[in-house]
């Protein structure tokens, strides 16, 4: 059955087998898909998408339950096999047989899962700021995310902020950047609260590597850009780069101003794709 598409401005809505997702296609050049992280969306990664569009034809989309995609509140439906199925179905929908896949955190893991399941479709793979080495988050991190999701369900975004400030590492980072909390509030308001709560509870307990897939099945040239914070430890990126055959490990550049970080990311992706 063909997918049903509704168009609203520059945003399109595609009905996939399990969910409806919002997406857009902008720019010109080689095809690339940008996959955002947990709790972000196209609007939150606008600078990255626009930067990539200067060099690529970019397919950007809001993952299930995120951004402009309709609410999705089943925490059991937030897992990497499902996220991979969504992306593969979206690629079918836009009739892209092959593309570069790039993403950050949750988006990076989704892209890697697709590269394992359908390696023939992936021209190159860019994994930015992986949160784990392929498995679920640590039990402690899963508990923190669950508590954050439950705070949203019980008291909305204000309760989420209150919970965040109770985490010493998070409070310390926020104290160094007074405007960061306001930015987070703006980012969170782009989502349906119950959907993000479900994602916060479901995603950390999942991992892109499960028994039926093998990371060695990734055949695309791969660039891993490690993070350097509590949620995206540098060790995770280093481990992932060691697991994927032939993967290249890029230098870390977390901690830079957002504009510099985005320009650095786009430059790394552009140069890597041009080379491979």
FENQUI-V146037 format. One record per residue. N is the residue number from 1. BURIAL is # if it has 9 or more other ideal C-beta (glycine too) atoms within 8 Angstrom, else .. Layout:
# FENQUI-V146037
[[N/BURIAL] [N/BURIAL]]
This chain:
# FENQUI-V146037
[[1/.] [2/.] [3/#] [4/.] [5/#] [6/.] [7/.] [8/.] [9/.] [10/.] [11/#] [12/#] [13/#] [14/#] [15/.] [16/#] [17/.] [18/.] [19/#] [20/#] [21/#] [22/#] [23/#] [24/#] [25/#] [26/#] [27/#] [28/.] [29/.] [30/#] [31/#] [32/#] [33/#] [34/#] [35/#] [36/#] [37/#] [38/.] [39/#] [40/#] [41/#] [42/#] [43/.] [44/#] [45/#] [46/.] [47/#] [48/#] [49/#] [50/#] [51/#] [52/#] [53/#] [54/.] [55/#] [56/#] [57/#] [58/#] [59/#] [60/#] [61/#] [62/#] [63/#] [64/#] [65/#] [66/#] [67/#] [68/#] [69/#] [70/.] [71/.] [72/#] [73/#] [74/.] [75/#] [76/.] [77/#] [78/#] [79/#] [80/#] [81/#] [82/#] [83/#] [84/#] [85/#] [86/#] [87/#] [88/#] [89/#] [90/#] [91/#] [92/.] [93/#] [94/#] [95/.] [96/#] [97/.] [98/.] [99/#] [100/#] [101/#] [102/#] [103/#] [104/#] [105/#] [106/#] [107/#] [108/#] [109/#] [110/#] [111/#] [112/#] [113/#] [114/#] [115/#] [116/#] [117/#] [118/.] [119/#] [120/.] [121/#] [122/#] [123/#] [124/#] [125/#] [126/#] [127/#] [128/#] [129/#] [130/#] [131/#] [132/#] [133/#] [134/#] [135/.] [136/#] [137/#] [138/.] [139/.] [140/.] [141/#] [142/#] [143/.] [144/#] [145/#] [146/#] [147/#] [148/#] [149/#] [150/#] [151/#] [152/#] [153/.] [154/.] [155/.] [156/.] [157/#] [158/.] [159/#] [160/#] [161/#] [162/#] [163/#] [164/#] [165/#] [166/.] [167/#] [168/.] [169/.] [170/#] [171/#] [172/.] [173/#] [174/#] [175/.] [176/.] [177/.] [178/.] [179/.] [180/#] [181/#] [182/.] [183/.] [184/#] [185/#] [186/.] [187/#] [188/#] [189/.] [190/#] [191/#] [192/.] [193/#] [194/#] [195/#] [196/#] [197/#] [198/#] [199/#] [200/#] [201/#] [202/#] [203/#] [204/#] [205/#] [206/#] [207/#] [208/#] [209/.] [210/.] [211/.] [212/.] [213/#] [214/.] [215/#] [216/.] [217/.] [218/#] [219/.] [220/#] [221/#] [222/#] [223/#] [224/#] [225/#] [226/#] [227/#] [228/#] [229/.] [230/.] [231/.] [232/#] [233/#] [234/#] [235/.] [236/#] [237/#] [238/#] [239/#] [240/#] [241/#] [242/.] [243/#] [244/#] [245/.] [246/.] [247/#] [248/#] [249/.] [250/#] [251/.] [252/#] [253/#] [254/#] [255/.] [256/.] [257/.] [258/.] [259/.] [260/#] [261/#] [262/#] [263/#] [264/#] [265/#] [266/#] [267/.] [268/#] [269/#] [270/#] [271/.] [272/#] [273/#] [274/.] [275/.] [276/.]]
